[in-house]
Structure formats: C-alpha cells, structure tokens
C-alpha cells in the first residue's frame, strides 16, 4: 500500500522527453528509452492507489467539498481524471491498433459533459477508474519497446499535432500526478480548517 508521502516521489516528472518530433522531413520516430516506459507505467499504476489512499475513510461531504479558493472538489477531480483517461486511453488504443491514424482531438472537458461522472458516488467512480486503468495497463504492458513509438496525427488542434503512445502516456502520467497532488493538498486544507 502506498502512503501519502509517496506522492510525487517515484520520479521527477519534469524529466520526460517527447518520443516523436515533426521536422522539415515530416514525422520522425525517435528512440524510446525503456526507463521512460518504466516511469510512466509506475505512475499510471499508482494513480488509483494514490486516490484511494488519500480519500480512505472520508465522508461524502468532504469528497464533494469545494470553496472559492478551490472550485473543484475531490469528486470533481476524479471525474475529470476519468474523462481524461477515457479520451487519452482511447487515443492510445487507436495508435496501437492502426498504422499512424489521423484522429480528431477530443478535449476531456468536452467529453465530461457527455458523462455523468461528476454525479456518480465517489466509491463507484473510483472503482470504475481503477478497472479502466487495469485494462489500459494490460494493453501498455503487452507492447514492445518499439510499439511505444507508434503514433498518430491529431486534428482539431492548431496545426495538427503528432503524438505517440509514449507521449500520450507521459501526458496522462504528468496530468494525473498533478491532480493527485491537488487532491492531497485540497484534503490537507480541509483537515486543517476543521
């Protein structure tokens, strides 16, 4: 079981490197460092545990509490993480299943409007997030190192954006790490204000 002291300590997420680039010659795959894959898998594996550990024993009022300083409750943050995992996980799966597809970018903030995640009971929502994460990890762990450089072109962005399985997984890991820290700080603030 991970403790709250673990948050942000597995690795320095600022050390990520993009696994693809767009040059004057077009899309170029770059070498994928297996240690980067390991780092991403560690944080993606840990995220559900971090959320559960931070929220263990808390009542519905605390999980849904927001304030002027922090308009998102813990439940809102989890709903946002679920929407992000839906959108980015689906894109990762498409990059794996297809040969460099062109995908329309969908914002998690747009996607969440189509879902009832913010209204779901917290424990049901965290269980669904955990199940979904297990499925994504199973897929990612089945990849060869080379498969992590599989990519896609995303439309509905400024110029069209090149991404890879690794760059999207890194994005997801960075994003989740930031929100896990936000959850811990939010809960620490509500505990101090009691």
C-alpha positions in Angstrom: 0.0 0.0 0.0 1.3 3.4 -0.9 1.3 6.2 1.7 0.6 9.8 1.1 4.3 10.5 1.5 4.8 8.7 -1.9 3.1 11.4 -3.9 5.4 12.8 -6.5 8.4 10.7 -5.3 8.6 7.8 -7.7 10.3 10.0 -10.3 10.7 13.6 -11.4 8.0 14.1 -14.0 9.9 17.1 -15.4 12.4 14.6 -16.8 10.0 13.4 -19.6 11.2 13.6 -23.2 9.0 13.6 -26.2 9.2 10.4 -28.3 8.4 12.0 -31.6 9.0 15.2 -33.4 7.9 16.9 -36.6 10.9 18.0 -38.7 11.1 19.6 -42.1 11.3 15.9 -43.4 7.9 15.1 -41.7 7.1 12.8 -38.8 10.2 11.2 -37.4 10.2 8.4 -34.8 12.7 8.8 -32.1 14.3 6.1 -29.9 12.2 5.2 -26.9 14.1 4.8 -23.7 12.8 1.8 -21.7 13.4 3.6 -18.5 10.9 6.2 -19.6 8.3 3.4 -20.2 9.0 2.1 -16.7 8.5 5.5 -15.2 5.2 6.0 -17.0 3.9 2.6 -16.0 4.8 3.2 -12.4 2.8 6.4 -12.1 -0.1 5.1 -14.1 -0.2 2.0 -11.9 0.0 4.1 -8.7 -2.7 6.7 -9.5 -5.7 4.7 -8.4 -3.9 3.7 -5.2 -2.9 7.3 -4.5 -6.5 8.4 -4.9 -7.8 5.6 -2.6 -5.1 6.2 0.0 -5.8 10.0 0.1 -9.5 9.5 0.4 -9.8 6.5 2.7 -12.5 6.9 5.3 -13.7 10.3 4.1 -17.4 11.0 4.0 -19.4 12.3 1.0 -19.4 15.9 2.4 -15.6 16.1 2.4 -15.3 14.4 -1.0 -17.7 16.9 -2.5 -16.5 20.0 -0.7 -15.3 22.9 -2.8 -14.6 26.5 -2.0 -13.9 29.9 -3.6 -10.2 29.1 -3.4 -10.6 25.6 -4.9 -13.8 25.3 -7.0 -13.1 21.6 -7.8 -14.0 19.0 -5.1 -12.1 15.7 -4.8 -15.1 14.1 -6.6 -14.8 16.7 -9.4 -11.1 16.0 -9.8 -11.8 12.3 -10.1 -14.5 12.9 -12.7 -12.0 14.9 -14.7 -9.4 12.2 -14.4 -11.9 9.6 -15.6 -12.8 11.8 -18.6 -9.2 12.3 -19.4 -8.5 8.6 -19.1 -11.4 7.9 -21.5 -10.2 10.2 -24.1 -6.5 9.6 -23.9 -6.8 5.9 -23.4 -9.0 5.6 -26.5 -6.4 7.5 -28.5 -3.6 5.3 -27.2 -5.6 2.2 -28.2 -6.2 3.7 -31.7 -2.4 4.3 -32.1 -1.7 0.7 -31.2 -4.5 -0.8 -33.4 -3.9 1.4 -36.5 -0.9 2.4 -38.6 -0.4 6.1 -37.8 -4.0 7.1 -37.9 -5.4 10.7 -38.1 -7.5 11.2 -35.1 -9.7 14.1 -34.1 -8.6 15.5 -30.8 -11.3 15.5 -28.1 -10.9 17.6 -25.0 -11.6 15.8 -21.8 -13.5 18.9 -20.7 -15.8 18.5 -23.6 -16.1 14.7 -23.1 -17.1 15.0 -19.5 -20.2 17.0 -20.5 -21.5 13.7 -22.1 -20.9 11.7 -19.0 -22.4 11.6 -15.5 -19.1 11.2 -13.7 -19.4 14.3 -11.5 -22.8 13.0 -10.2 -21.6 9.4 -9.5 -21.0 8.2 -6.0 -17.3 8.6 -5.3 -16.5 4.9 -4.4 -18.3 3.7 -7.5 -16.4 6.2 -9.6 -13.0 5.3 -8.2 -13.8 1.6 -8.7 -14.6 2.3 -12.4 -11.4 4.3 -12.8 -9.4 1.5 -11.2 -11.0 -1.1 -13.5 -10.4 1.1 -16.6 -6.8 1.7 -15.5 -6.2 -2.0 -15.2 -7.3 -2.5 -18.8 -5.1 0.3 -20.1 -2.1 -1.1 -18.2 -2.7 -4.6 -19.5 -2.6 -3.1 -23.0 0.5 -1.0 -22.4 2.4 -3.8 -20.7 1.9 -6.0 -23.7 3.8 -3.6 -26.0 7.3 -4.0 -27.2 9.6 -1.0 -26.7 9.3 -0.2 -30.4 5.4 -0.2 -30.2 5.6 2.8 -27.7 6.7 4.9 -30.7 3.6 4.1 -32.7 1.9 7.4 -33.4 -1.0 9.4 -34.8 -1.7 12.9 -36.2 -4.3 14.7 -34.2 -6.6 17.2 -35.9 -8.7 20.0 -34.4 -5.6 21.4 -32.9 -3.7 24.5 -34.1 -1.6 22.8 -36.8 -2.3 19.2 -36.3 -0.2 17.5 -33.7 2.0 14.4 -33.8 1.8 12.2 -30.8 3.0 8.7 -29.9 1.8 6.1 -27.4 4.6 7.1 -25.2 4.0 10.9 -25.4 0.3 10.4 -24.7 1.0 8.0 -21.8 3.5 10.6 -20.4 0.9 13.3 -20.8 -1.5 11.2 -18.8 1.0 10.4 -16.1 2.0 14.1 -15.7 -1.6 15.2 -15.6 -2.6 12.5 -13.0 0.4 13.3 -10.8 -0.6 17.0 -10.8 -4.2 16.1 -9.8 -3.2 13.6 -7.2 -1.1 16.3 -5.5 -4.1 18.7 -5.9 -6.3 16.1 -4.1 -3.8 15.7 -1.3 -3.4 19.5 -0.8 -7.2 20.0 -1.0 -7.8 17.4 1.7 -4.9 18.7 3.8 -6.5 22.2 3.6 -10.0 20.9 4.7 -8.4 18.9 7.5 -6.6 22.0 8.7 -9.8 24.1 8.6 -11.8 21.7 10.8 
